[in-house]
Amino acid sequence: MIDTQNFDQLRNQLSVKAKNGLDFILSACIIWSLIAYIWTLGYSSYDKSILTFIVGGLMLPLALLFSRILKTNWKLKDNPLQPLGLWFNFAQLLYFPFLILVLIKFPDYFVLTYVIITGGHFFPYAWYYKTNLYAFFAGLISFGSLIIGLNISYENIFLVPAFMSAMLLILAVLLYLDYKKKSAAASL
């Protein structure tokens, strides 16, 4: 049985070794910038949605690249909580049937729906990395993009993924500062 103090130590270890998931957040920032660009193009909403899916496939390769640059560690064999990060990410896939429905029936709203799902999937990482930043940004991204999406014309829908990219950049800076604070405390 793991007591609360050891449990928190395991979560802090994940936060420090994986640097709060910065490699994925930076990758996502780039990808959502590309998606914002895609939604400025003159293609149909359906075609832009398909391109959005394709660009999303760059996530893991970019995250691996950032992992090498930032020297993050995804696999902590001695930490029993480590596999949860992957499970939290898989949870997002359970929303994909809804995303497919929107793609087929309401493609104009695809990118907004995708941003809301992606933003919302950050919520459990607040617990995982022991930082409320993920919870705060999960709400900010999901509700902020909804507010933007409801108040702009379709011609400006690219602002939704642009908002997502901007929020991810701010989140990355704040997660880095949180990591530095925890890293300094861990070395004491």
N, C-alpha and C positions, 0 to 999 in steps of 0.2 A: 504494500500500500504506500502511495506517495503522499506525504503530508503537504500542506499548503505552501510552506516555505520552499521545499524542494520543487514543487510544481512551478512556482514562480521563477525559480532559478532555471528550470528547463525552458520556460518561455523566454526569459532574458537571454539565454544562450542562443535560442533560435533568432531572436531579434538582432543580436550582435553578429553572429556568424553569417547569417543571411543578409545582414545589413538592411533589415526591415523590408526585404523584397524589392530593393531599389532597382535591381536589374530588370525586373518585370515592369515596374512602373515607368522607367525610362524607355523601355521598348514600346510600351503602350502609348506613351506620349508621342513617339515618332509615328507609330501606326495610325493613331487618331488624327494626326496632322495630315497624313496621306489620305485618310478617309475624308477629311474636310475638303481637301483638294478635289477628290473624286466627285463630291457632291456639288462642285461648281461647274462640272462638265455638262455638255449638252445632251447627254444620253438619257434614256428613259429611266425612271425611278427603279424599275426592275433591274436593268443592266447595271446601274450604279450600286444596287444592293448586292448583286453577284460579285462585282469588283470589290466591294467592301469585304465580303467573305474571303475572297482570294487574298487581299492585302492582310487580313487577319491571320493568315497562315504564316506570316513572317514573325509572329510573336515569339515562338520558341527559339528559332535561330538567332534573333536579335537579343533575346534574354540570355542565351548562352554566350554571345559575344560580350554583352555587358557584364556577365558573370566573370568572365576572364579579365576584363579591364578592371573591374571593381574588386576582384578577388573575393567573391562571395562563395559561400559553401552551402549548397542545397541539401547535401546528404550528410546528416549527423547521425552516424550509426549508433552512438551511445545515447541518443535522445529519443525516447519512445513517442514524443509528440510530433516528430519530424514528418511522418507520413500524412498527418492531418492537412498540411498545406495543399497537398495534391488533391485530397478529398474535397477540400473547400472549393478548389478550382473546378473539379468535376461537377459540383452542385450547379454551377452555371449552365452546364450542358443540358440539364433537365428543363431549362426554360427555352431551349432551342425549338421544340415543337411550336410554341407560341410565336417565336421569331419566324419560323417557316410559314405559319398561317398569315402573319402580317406581310411577309414577302409576297405571297401569292395573292392575297385579297386586298391589301392596302399598302402597296410598295412605297407610296409617298411617305409613310410613317415608319418605314423600316429602320432608318438610321436613328431616329428618336427612340424607338423601342430598344434597339441594340445598345444605345448609350445607357438607358435606364437599367437594363439587365446587367450590363457590365459594371456600372456604378454600384448597383445594389449588391453585387457579388463580393465587393470589398469588405462588407460589414464584418464577417467573422474573422477577418485578419486583424481586427482591433484586439480581439482576444488572443489570437495566435502569436502576434508579435508584441503583445502587451503595450499597445499604444492606442489611445482613443482617436488618433488621427484618421485611421481607416474608417472608423464608425462615422465620424463627422463628415468625411469626404464622400462616403457612400450616400448619405442623405443629401448632401449639398449637390452632388452630381445628379442623382436621380430626380430630386425635386426641382433643382435649378434648370436642368435640361427640359423637364416637362413645362415649366413656366415659360422658358424661351420658346419651345416648340409651339405652345398655344398662342403666343403673341407675335409670331413672325409669319410672313408669307412663305409659301413653298419655295419661292426663288431664293430665299435666304436660309433654307434649312441647313446649309453648310455650317451655319453658326453653331448648331448643336454639337457636331463633332469637334469644331474649333474650341468651343467651351470645354468639352471633355479634355482635349489636349492641354489647354491652359490650366485646368484644375489638376491634371496629373503632374504638370511641371511644378506647380506650387506644392502639391503633395510630396513630390520627390525631394524638394528642398527641405521641407519640414521633417520628412522621414530621415533624411541624412543628419539633420541636427539632433533628432531624437537618438539615432544610432550613435553619434559622437558622444552624447551625454551618457548613454548606457555603457559604451565602450570604455570611457574614462572611469566610470564608477566600477566597472568590472576589473580594471587593472589596479585598483587601490588595494 
